[in-house]
Amino acid sequence: MPYLNIVTNQTVSDEAGLLKAASQTVSKAAGKPETYVMVAVEAQANMMMSGSDAPAAFLDYRALGLPNDRSAFSDVLCSLITEQLGIAGDRIYISMTDSERQNWGWNHSTF
């Protein structure tokens, strides 16, 4: 049920590697089995942050429940993007959404 969408204005040379690293990172940091994690990447997006088109990323994280320590979770996700894409933490925004079970569909039903 955790979902992470990574949008960046950068070219991602190894999308499969980024997806795998992100899936493992989210699983560990959120304390959820990786079998429930979904990750998507949108590279080369038209994106500007702080009036600049320098390397940037927007992460949209949604799940049924958020980690208690959201600051530590933000640190883990920023570190992932910095390590994988070379984007500095001050050029990354993260949106975290706690979804209600009845609003999350899966396998022909909801949670």
Secondary structure, DSSP 4 states (H G I P E B T S, - for coil): --EEEEEESS--TTHHHHHHHHHHHHHHHHT--GGG-EEEEE-S----BTTB-SS-EEEEEEESS--S-HHHHHHHHHHHHHHHH---GGGEEEEEEE--GGG-EETTEE-
